[in-house]
Structure formats: structure tokens, C-alpha cells
């Protein structure tokens, strides 16, 4: 048996990898205005306050906060290179917090397999289409802003429901849910438009969750607590 060695990552590969990461368009205005405000306040502290301690404290605290914001608005280029037939991909980065059979009474009026992915403040918050097919409905619901990992968050928090139809005619529900810090859900999906894996479904700002409601009999391929990578991790395989 021959050992398989992983080739070292060269500087060229590192540069290409960095080029594949960009800032999401939803973060352009907040990051630009935030940087201007930080620089303006820092200048005031430097030129008009004799004691330099407030200046350095401000730079450290708000510099770290700004770096977190830049990380939050990352938008890596991702392409799924496997077979997309019958496959349900992760719509978001995060961690699987729910895998259970539930009764969905708003759209399907029957039992469904529910898989939920919680996105922390440090995850990429772009959302991808989990399947290829067609967008059937897009409905926004106002609601609360409770902690996204709580069981009732799926029903009581502000959310956007996207009903997607696979090429085989199966309907799944993808639900974007606001969290305690999230105050804006952005949805690019439009009813009656085609949807494709590798395309963005939307974006949720500052900590939230995405639920998938799948037909019974779907083979779930992830486990509780498992980390997911949007548009890469296979969540389930539909029969």
C-alpha cells in the first residue's frame, strides 16, 4: 500500500484562494460607512484629546469589531462539482441544530423532515439555493427577534419562506429566519423563476438560521452538531 501525500499549498495557490473570497454586496455600504465613521472618531480623539489612552482603546475595540464585520460579510465563490440530481445541499454555513419529523401546517399540511442550520456571527451569511428547479412561492412574515436556535424561532421569528420545486416535481420549503441580532432578511428568489445550485438565494444579516422542510423518505446525510458549508455539504438525498 502506497502512502498518499497531500501536496503542500504553494504561495500561488494561497493567492488564488484569497481571490476566491470577496465581500458580499450587502456589506458594501455598512463597511464603507463604518470605516469612515471609525476613522473620523479616531481622528477627533487623536487631535483633540490630550490623553492618548482613549484613542488606543477605541482603535483596538472598534478595529476588532470591524474585522468581525468584514469576516461576516465574506462572500466566497463556491461551485458544487458533484451530481445535482436528487441532491439537497446546505443553503448556509453553520451548524445543524435540528433534525426531526414535524407536522408542517402552513403549506404542506402533513409531516415533513425538518433540518435546521444555525449561523453564528462568525459564519458566512450568504444563502444558496439547496436544489435545482423552480421557485414556486416567496412569502415574508413579520415576527419576533428571539434567539434563532430556540425551537419556536421557526414559527415566531421574522422569516421568509421560499417554496422550491425540484425537476422531479417534489416541493421543499426553505425558510430564512431572523435571530436576536438579525434585523434584515434579504431574499433574491422570485416566484416562477428557475433556481440553480451555485446561485445565491439571499442573505441574512447578523446571526440567524435556515430551515429545510423535506419530504418523508428523504435520506438525511448529516448529523446533529455537524458543521455545514453552504453549497458544498450534502444535506440529504431525495428519492
Backbone bond lengths (Angstrom), bond angles and torsions (degrees), N, CA, C in turn:
res aa  C-N    CA-C-N  psi(-1)  N-CA   C-N-CA  omega(-1)  CA-C   N-CA-C  phi
1 X - - - 1.463 - - 1.530 109.04 -
2 X 1.304 116.75 130.35 1.451 121.52 -178.32 1.522 109.65 -95.79
3 X 1.282 115.56 137.98 1.466 119.89 177.34 1.522 109.45 -71.75
4 X 1.298 115.38 139.98 1.456 121.16 177.58 1.520 108.21 -99.81
5 X 1.315 116.15 119.28 1.462 120.68 -177.70 1.512 109.75 -104.58
6 X 1.314 115.17 137.17 1.458 120.43 175.76 1.510 109.34 -85.52
7 X 1.320 118.54 124.39 1.462 119.95 -178.95 1.519 110.98 -64.25
8 X 1.317 117.23 144.57 1.473 119.82 180.00 1.513 111.10 -64.57
9 X 1.326 115.86 150.25 1.455 121.10 177.64 1.517 109.00 -79.08
10 X 1.294 117.64 115.61 1.455 121.85 -179.61 1.520 110.03 -79.46
11 X 1.338 115.79 167.35 1.456 120.52 178.82 1.520 110.60 -61.40
12 X 1.364 116.14 -37.89 1.465 119.81 178.45 1.507 112.16 -60.72
13 X 1.345 117.20 -40.62 1.469 121.02 178.98 1.515 110.80 -67.45
14 X 1.343 116.56 -37.38 1.469 119.53 178.05 1.522 110.70 -63.15
15 X 1.339 116.27 -42.20 1.456 120.16 179.61 1.518 111.00 -64.00
16 X 1.341 116.69 -42.71 1.467 119.67 178.70 1.515 110.76 -63.64
17 X 1.344 116.18 -37.70 1.467 119.62 179.32 1.518 110.59 -64.96
18 X 1.345 117.75 -39.87 1.455 120.83 178.36 1.521 111.08 -66.47
19 X 1.339 116.51 -34.64 1.459 119.92 179.53 1.527 111.55 -67.28
20 X 1.341 116.61 -23.67 1.457 120.65 -179.81 1.523 112.21 -78.27
21 X 1.339 117.31 -6.23 1.463 121.65 178.96 1.527 108.51 -108.18
22 X 1.306 116.49 126.48 1.452 121.41 179.33 1.524 108.82 -133.39
23 X 1.324 116.74 176.19 1.458 121.72 177.12 1.524 108.17 -93.42
24 X 1.319 115.76 132.45 1.462 120.56 179.33 1.522 109.77 -65.15
25 X 1.312 116.37 147.53 1.468 120.52 -178.56 1.517 112.58 -61.22
26 X 1.347 116.98 -25.86 1.468 119.79 177.66 1.529 111.96 -68.42
27 X 1.336 116.90 -17.00 1.451 119.41 -177.77 1.510 114.58 -99.26
28 X 1.341 117.71 -4.69 1.464 120.55 -175.71 1.521 112.05 -59.41
29 X 1.322 117.49 -56.47 1.472 120.71 -178.00 1.524 112.73 -63.85
30 X 1.351 119.62 -49.53 1.472 118.54 179.83 1.522 113.22 -58.74
31 X 1.329 117.75 -39.34 1.463 119.98 -177.68 1.525 111.30 -72.42
32 X 1.321 117.64 -39.80 1.465 120.35 179.59 1.529 110.73 -66.43
33 X 1.350 116.47 -50.73 1.465 119.68 -179.71 1.528 111.66 -65.61
34 X 1.330 116.23 -35.52 1.459 119.75 178.08 1.514 112.11 -64.90
35 X 1.343 116.15 -41.76 1.466 119.86 179.28 1.531 110.73 -66.16
36 X 1.320 117.42 -41.63 1.472 120.93 178.28 1.531 110.46 -60.89
37 X 1.328 116.24 -44.09 1.472 119.76 -179.63 1.529 110.99 -64.71
38 X 1.328 117.63 -41.87 1.464 120.93 179.54 1.521 110.86 -63.21
39 X 1.330 116.95 -45.19 1.467 120.55 179.85 1.523 111.50 -64.21
40 X 1.332 116.75 -38.75 1.462 120.21 -179.49 1.525 110.94 -65.23
41 X 1.339 116.57 -46.03 1.470 119.84 -179.58 1.526 110.30 -66.68
42 X 1.340 116.23 -39.75 1.470 119.83 178.53 1.531 110.67 -61.60
43 X 1.336 116.92 -40.19 1.465 120.25 178.76 1.520 111.32 -64.34
44 X 1.332 116.43 -41.26 1.469 120.36 178.33 1.526 110.62 -61.91
45 X 1.323 117.15 -44.80 1.471 120.69 179.92 1.531 110.83 -64.38
46 X 1.325 116.73 -37.51 1.469 120.20 -177.00 1.533 112.33 -71.23
47 X 1.321 115.87 -42.25 1.467 119.26 -173.34 1.525 113.82 -90.89
48 X 1.334 117.86 -24.29 1.468 119.41 -172.34 1.526 113.81 -116.24
49 X 1.315 118.65 -2.73 1.467 121.15 177.25 1.520 107.80 -117.94
50 X 1.335 116.25 121.87 1.465 120.80 -176.69 1.531 111.72 -65.90
51 X 1.318 115.48 -41.78 1.467 119.91 -179.81 1.531 108.90 -77.10
52 X 1.334 118.33 120.96 1.464 122.21 -175.25 1.536 113.23 -84.24
53 X 1.339 116.57 -5.47 1.473 118.83 -179.63 1.528 111.54 -61.56
54 X 1.359 119.58 -46.29 1.474 118.78 177.61 1.534 112.28 -58.01
55 X 1.335 116.85 -35.46 1.470 120.05 179.82 1.517 110.94 -62.38
56 X 1.328 116.51 -50.25 1.471 119.81 -176.85 1.526 111.35 -69.14
57 X 1.310 117.91 -35.78 1.463 120.37 176.12 1.524 110.31 -62.84
58 X 1.325 115.55 -43.47 1.466 120.58 178.37 1.521 111.05 -61.72
59 X 1.339 116.37 -45.70 1.465 120.46 -178.70 1.526 111.17 -61.09
60 X 1.323 117.02 -44.16 1.470 120.65 -177.64 1.528 110.81 -66.53
61 X 1.337 116.92 -50.05 1.461 120.94 -175.40 1.527 111.29 -65.77
62 X 1.323 116.00 -52.61 1.462 118.82 -175.89 1.525 111.93 -77.53
63 X 1.328 117.29 -23.79 1.466 119.44 173.04 1.515 111.16 -65.76
64 X 1.343 116.57 -42.76 1.475 120.71 176.89 1.522 110.71 -64.90
65 X 1.345 116.46 -42.61 1.467 120.04 179.15 1.526 111.00 -62.23
66 X 1.318 116.29 -37.99 1.466 119.83 -179.97 1.531 110.76 -68.06
67 X 1.318 116.54 -38.33 1.471 120.09 176.89 1.523 111.04 -63.15
68 X 1.335 117.38 -38.52 1.472 120.81 176.12 1.524 109.96 -62.95
69 X 1.339 116.47 -41.14 1.469 120.37 179.48 1.521 111.06 -64.68
70 X 1.331 117.35 -41.17 1.474 120.69 177.72 1.525 109.74 -62.32
71 X 1.329 116.37 -43.64 1.468 120.17 178.25 1.523 111.05 -61.99
72 X 1.333 116.48 -37.99 1.465 121.95 -179.02 1.527 111.58 -63.98
73 X 1.309 117.10 -37.90 1.460 121.45 -176.29 1.534 113.42 -91.46
74 X 1.328 116.35 14.04 1.466 118.56 175.50 1.526 110.51 -59.43
75 X 1.315 114.99 147.09 1.467 119.87 178.86 1.528 109.25 -138.59
76 X 1.333 117.32 78.38 1.461 119.52 -177.35 1.531 111.77 -68.73
77 X 1.325 116.09 145.16 1.465 121.03 174.51 1.524 108.27 -79.33
78 X 1.312 116.23 122.61 1.467 120.32 -178.85 1.519 110.32 -132.97
79 X 1.329 114.77 138.80 1.455 120.76 178.34 1.519 108.54 -134.64
80 X 1.329 115.98 128.13 1.453 120.82 178.87 1.525 108.47 -82.73
81 X 1.330 116.35 122.63 1.452 120.19 -174.12 1.531 113.25 -103.49
82 X 1.343 117.66 12.63 1.457 120.34 179.00 1.522 112.04 -99.70
83 X 1.325 115.37 -171.80 1.462 121.88 178.35 1.530 108.73 -77.67
84 X 1.320 117.41 124.48 1.468 121.50 -176.04 1.531 112.99 -88.62
85 X 1.317 118.43 -4.99 1.465 120.54 -177.13 1.526 110.76 -70.87
86 X 1.316 116.50 126.55 1.476 124.62 178.54 1.533 113.31 65.91
87 X 1.311 117.79 10.16 1.460 121.13 -175.98 1.526 110.67 -98.35
88 X 1.348 115.81 139.31 1.462 122.58 172.97 1.524 107.47 -114.76
89 X 1.327 116.40 115.66 1.455 120.88 -178.49 1.521 111.40 -94.81
90 X 1.320 115.28 160.38 1.468 120.07 176.87 1.524 109.48 -64.96
91 X 1.329 118.30 125.67 1.460 120.64 177.90 1.522 113.18 -78.42
92 X 1.338 117.14 -7.80 1.466 119.44 -175.07 1.515 111.49 -156.65
93 X 1.328 115.40 158.08 1.464 121.65 168.45 1.521 108.24 -74.62
94 X 1.315 116.90 149.63 1.463 119.01 176.23 1.504 112.32 151.63
95 X 1.327 114.95 -148.11 1.459 121.60 -177.90 1.528 109.22 -134.77
96 X 1.332 115.53 138.73 1.464 120.92 178.81 1.529 108.73 -72.50
97 X 1.331 116.72 119.70 1.470 120.49 -177.31 1.525 112.35 -114.69
98 X 1.327 117.92 -13.64 1.467 121.01 179.46 1.533 109.15 -143.23
99 X 1.331 116.08 130.37 1.458 123.15 166.73 1.525 105.72 -139.54
100 X 1.318 116.40 104.00 1.457 118.27 -177.27 1.528 111.24 -158.35
101 X 1.312 114.80 162.10 1.462 121.47 176.14 1.523 107.98 -90.72
102 X 1.321 116.53 125.22 1.462 120.95 -177.31 1.526 109.48 -130.78
103 X 1.334 114.78 163.21 1.465 120.01 173.98 1.516 107.83 -97.30
104 X 1.317 117.33 114.47 1.462 122.08 -179.60 1.525 107.69 -95.54
105 X 1.343 116.16 112.47 1.460 120.06 -170.02 1.526 114.09 -102.84
106 X 1.335 117.45 -6.39 1.461 119.07 -176.10 1.523 112.96 -87.38
107 X 1.331 117.23 -39.97 1.466 120.98 -175.99 1.531 113.18 -116.47
108 X 1.331 116.45 -46.07 1.460 119.68 -172.04 1.532 113.26 -95.84
109 X 1.328 116.27 -30.28 1.465 121.79 -179.32 1.528 111.57 58.38
110 X 1.314 115.27 36.08 1.463 120.72 175.17 1.524 108.52 -157.19
111 X 1.324 116.21 -175.79 1.460 120.48 -177.67 1.521 110.87 -79.68
112 X 1.323 114.14 144.70 1.467 121.94 179.16 1.533 109.56 -140.26
113 X 1.311 115.66 158.19 1.452 121.08 172.19 1.530 107.80 -89.36
114 X 1.317 115.17 122.70 1.462 120.06 -178.00 1.530 109.83 -106.88
115 X 1.325 115.97 126.23 1.464 122.44 175.23 1.523 107.51 -123.43
116 X 1.341 116.70 123.31 1.463 121.23 -176.21 1.518 110.47 -117.33
117 X 1.334 115.09 138.32 1.461 122.09 178.10 1.525 108.48 -118.87
118 X 1.325 116.05 121.85 1.463 121.31 178.77 1.521 109.58 -95.84
119 X 1.336 116.14 129.74 1.462 122.12 178.75 1.520 109.47 -104.40
120 X 1.320 116.41 121.90 1.455 120.32 177.12 1.526 109.49 -83.06
121 X 1.305 116.01 176.13 1.465 121.41 -179.54 1.525 111.54 -62.41
122 X 1.337 117.05 -22.09 1.459 120.97 -174.29 1.527 112.94 -97.13
123 X 1.324 117.81 0.72 1.459 121.15 177.78 1.522 111.53 -87.41
124 X 1.328 116.00 157.11 1.456 121.01 167.19 1.527 107.50 -63.99
125 X 1.331 118.04 134.42 1.462 120.30 -175.30 1.517 114.38 -108.88
126 X 1.322 117.12 10.89 1.458 120.08 169.88 1.525 108.60 -71.20
127 X 1.314 117.31 145.53 1.466 123.25 178.07 1.522 109.84 -115.56
128 X 1.339 115.17 139.79 1.461 121.29 -179.82 1.529 110.69 -112.42
129 X 1.331 116.66 156.16 1.460 120.31 172.50 1.529 108.58 -66.77
130 X 1.338 117.84 130.88 1.472 120.24 -177.57 1.525 113.23 -81.51
131 X 1.334 117.63 -17.44 1.464 121.17 -177.89 1.525 109.54 -138.81
132 X 1.336 114.43 173.09 1.459 120.10 170.81 1.520 108.71 -108.33
133 X 1.320 116.10 136.57 1.458 119.86 -178.06 1.511 111.23 165.85
134 X 1.347 115.54 -123.89 1.463 121.04 -175.98 1.522 110.14 -142.01
135 X 1.326 115.16 144.13 1.465 120.88 175.28 1.522 108.04 -84.57
136 X 1.328 116.75 121.96 1.457 120.99 -178.84 1.526 112.87 -94.32
137 X 1.312 116.97 -45.29 1.472 120.76 -179.59 1.516 110.17 -144.30
138 X 1.336 115.58 150.73 1.457 122.32 171.66 1.522 107.25 -135.84
139 X 1.334 116.44 116.33 1.469 121.08 -176.42 1.520 110.57 -129.73
140 X 1.329 116.36 127.48 1.464 121.05 177.23 1.527 109.76 -100.63
141 X 1.330 116.51 138.13 1.461 122.71 178.78 1.521 109.27 -126.18
142 X 1.337 116.81 126.58 1.461 120.41 173.30 1.526 109.01 -73.51
143 X 1.323 115.68 155.45 1.461 118.44 -179.85 1.516 111.66 -175.67
144 X 1.342 115.43 -159.53 1.457 122.21 -177.48 1.524 110.75 -82.86
145 X 1.335 115.29 177.53 1.462 121.47 176.96 1.527 108.47 -128.44
146 X 1.337 115.77 56.35 1.462 120.58 178.90 1.527 109.48 -82.11
147 X 1.342 115.58 170.84 1.449 120.50 179.26 1.525 109.94 -55.65
148 X 1.335 116.86 130.22 1.459 121.53 -169.46 1.521 113.02 -67.94
149 X 1.344 118.65 -24.30 1.464 118.94 -176.94 1.540 113.18 -84.03
150 X 1.327 117.88 -5.34 1.450 120.14 178.41 1.532 110.65 -70.08
151 X 1.338 118.67 145.46 1.465 121.29 -176.57 1.527 114.02 -56.68
152 X 1.346 117.50 -37.98 1.469 120.72 -176.33 1.531 113.18 -78.38
153 X 1.332 117.20 -7.74 1.466 119.70 -177.50 1.515 111.73 -61.00
154 X 1.322 117.01 -32.97 1.464 120.52 -178.29 1.519 112.09 -63.13
155 X 1.337 117.07 -30.14 1.459 121.20 -176.98 1.528 113.19 -101.77
156 X 1.354 117.70 -32.68 1.456 120.60 -170.33 1.520 114.11 -100.85
157 X 1.325 117.83 -23.13 1.460 119.36 -178.51 1.524 111.50 -80.04
158 X 1.333 115.66 161.64 1.462 120.05 173.47 1.523 108.64 -60.11
159 X 1.337 116.36 139.22 1.459 118.71 -174.31 1.523 111.09 -156.44
160 X 1.323 114.63 165.31 1.451 122.22 170.83 1.522 108.02 -128.16
161 X 1.324 116.08 126.73 1.467 122.25 -179.93 1.518 109.61 -101.32
162 X 1.335 115.99 128.14 1.463 121.61 177.67 1.522 108.28 -120.53
163 X 1.324 116.55 113.61 1.457 121.66 176.84 1.524 108.36 -90.12
164 X 1.329 115.75 124.13 1.458 121.99 -176.96 1.528 109.91 -119.47
165 X 1.311 116.04 138.57 1.461 122.02 177.85 1.520 109.84 -110.68
166 X 1.330 116.30 126.02 1.458 120.44 178.87 1.520 110.48 -73.60
167 X 1.314 116.41 170.25 1.458 121.39 178.03 1.524 110.90 -61.45
168 X 1.349 116.91 -28.32 1.464 121.72 179.69 1.520 113.09 -85.62
169 X 1.341 117.67 0.00 1.458 120.52 176.96 1.514 115.02 93.31
170 X 1.339 118.77 3.50 1.469 121.14 176.42 1.526 109.27 -78.31
171 X 1.338 116.04 142.56 1.470 121.51 179.01 1.527 109.33 -106.40
172 X 1.318 116.36 130.53 1.459 120.83 173.35 1.531 108.04 -125.04
173 X 1.316 115.26 156.39 1.458 121.79 178.69 1.518 108.90 -111.56
174 X 1.329 116.14 126.81 1.456 121.75 173.46 1.527 106.76 -113.56
175 X 1.328 116.85 121.75 1.463 121.30 -172.81 1.529 110.39 -118.25
176 X 1.329 116.69 119.02 1.461 122.21 173.18 1.521 108.39 -88.57
177 X 1.342 116.76 127.42 1.461 120.83 -174.06 1.530 109.74 -123.47
178 X 1.336 116.17 130.47 1.457 121.27 175.22 1.523 109.68 -74.78
179 X 1.335 115.84 153.84 1.460 120.60 179.09 1.513 111.72 -114.80
180 X 1.341 115.86 -162.01 1.459 120.48 -177.71 1.521 111.41 -66.86
181 X 1.338 117.23 -32.71 1.459 120.87 179.73 1.526 112.01 -99.96
182 X 1.316 116.23 -24.15 1.474 119.34 -177.76 1.521 110.47 -69.76
183 X 1.304 116.57 130.30 1.459 121.33 179.70 1.521 112.03 -124.51
184 X 1.313 116.86 0.46 1.455 118.19 -179.60 1.523 110.66 -149.99
185 X 1.314 115.75 125.83 1.451 122.36 173.69 1.520 107.68 -107.09
186 X 1.324 116.35 124.80 1.460 121.54 177.54 1.525 108.20 -107.76
187 X 1.320 116.82 127.76 1.462 121.79 -179.11 1.518 109.51 -125.02
188 X 1.329 116.33 122.57 1.461 121.38 178.76 1.524 111.98 -92.78
189 X 1.336 116.96 -18.64 1.469 120.77 -179.16 1.522 110.21 -62.75
190 X 1.316 116.17 140.06 1.457 122.70 178.15 1.526 109.12 -130.49
191 X 1.335 115.23 138.45 1.464 120.63 -177.93 1.519 111.15 -57.30
192 X 1.333 114.86 140.71 1.465 124.70 177.33 1.525 113.78 73.07
193 X 1.326 117.55 6.25 1.463 119.21 174.23 1.534 109.73 -93.94
194 X 1.323 116.08 152.25 1.456 120.36 175.26 1.525 108.96 -72.09
195 X 1.319 116.34 149.78 1.457 120.82 176.77 1.517 109.43 -126.92
196 X 1.313 115.30 146.74 1.454 121.06 -175.82 1.518 110.38 -136.46
197 X 1.328 115.58 142.34 1.453 120.95 169.31 1.526 107.85 -58.80
198 X 1.317 117.60 146.67 1.468 127.00 -175.43 1.522 111.93 89.22
199 X 1.347 118.77 -10.20 1.460 120.84 179.35 1.529 110.62 -100.07
200 X 1.325 116.14 150.19 1.460 120.71 179.65 1.524 111.34 -77.62
201 X 1.318 114.87 132.78 1.460 122.35 174.95 1.522 110.74 -87.22
202 X 1.345 116.05 -33.90 1.455 119.99 -178.64 1.516 111.29 173.12
203 X 1.332 115.51 -160.23 1.464 122.46 -177.00 1.527 107.65 -154.82
204 X 1.332 116.64 139.42 1.474 121.05 176.18 1.520 107.84 -123.19
205 X 1.325 117.30 130.17 1.450 120.93 -172.83 1.527 112.51 -94.64
206 X 1.338 114.60 122.58 1.473 124.30 169.09 1.521 115.08 69.92
207 X 1.329 115.65 70.52 1.457 121.37 167.94 1.511 114.82 78.35
208 X 1.320 118.50 114.15 1.453 120.27 -174.39 1.516 110.68 -170.10
209 X 1.338 115.94 -157.40 1.461 119.42 -172.75 1.524 110.10 -156.39
210 X 1.343 115.30 152.62 1.456 121.83 176.02 1.527 108.22 -127.16
211 X 1.346 116.26 128.42 1.462 122.19 177.94 1.518 110.16 -106.89
212 X 1.329 115.80 143.85 1.457 122.35 172.21 1.515 108.57 -119.02
213 X 1.329 117.39 130.84 1.465 122.86 174.97 1.523 107.29 -111.62
214 X 1.335 115.48 112.40 1.458 122.00 -172.53 1.523 110.92 -113.37
215 X 1.338 118.19 154.87 1.470 120.63 179.00 1.525 111.55 -63.34
216 X 1.331 116.15 147.42 1.464 119.93 173.81 1.525 108.96 -60.04
217 X 1.316 115.41 144.58 1.458 119.87 -176.91 1.511 112.93 96.64
218 X 1.349 115.93 -10.10 1.461 120.15 176.50 1.526 109.11 -70.01
219 X 1.316 116.17 135.14 1.464 121.19 179.97 1.525 109.56 -85.45
220 X 1.325 116.54 109.65 1.462 121.51 179.59 1.528 108.91 -81.34
221 X 1.319 116.59 129.19 1.464 121.75 -173.50 1.522 113.45 -110.34
222 X 1.337 117.78 6.82 1.462 121.25 177.05 1.522 109.64 -116.32
223 X 1.323 116.13 166.46 1.453 122.25 -178.97 1.526 109.72 -121.50
224 X 1.331 114.80 162.35 1.462 120.45 176.82 1.528 109.93 -59.43
225 X 1.325 115.86 135.76 1.453 120.53 178.32 1.511 114.53 82.97
226 X 1.324 117.49 -4.47 1.462 120.51 -178.92 1.523 110.76 -73.80
227 X 1.314 116.42 138.80 1.460 121.01 175.74 1.524 109.62 -78.34
228 X 1.315 115.72 144.08 1.457 120.55 179.82 1.527 110.22 -121.41
229 X 1.317 115.09 153.19 1.456 122.38 174.39 1.520 107.23 -119.52
230 X 1.331 116.26 119.80 1.450 120.45 -177.34 1.518 112.61 -56.97
231 X 1.339 116.23 133.60 1.461 124.38 178.67 1.535 112.78 68.46
232 X 1.346 116.56 11.97 1.461 120.45 178.68 1.530 112.26 -127.95
233 X 1.328 116.59 -48.10 1.462 120.85 -176.58 1.520 109.87 -75.40
234 X 1.337 116.62 128.64 1.468 121.00 176.28 1.523 108.53 -81.86
235 X 1.311 116.61 114.68 1.458 122.01 -179.04 1.523 111.23 -78.62
236 X 1.321 116.70 -44.15 1.467 120.39 -175.45 1.519 110.00 -157.66
237 X 1.327 113.55 166.45 1.462 120.91 174.42 1.518 107.94 -126.37
238 X 1.320 116.57 121.10 1.469 122.22 -176.62 1.516 110.35 -86.41
239 X 1.343 114.90 142.51 1.462 120.14 -179.80 1.516 109.95 -86.31
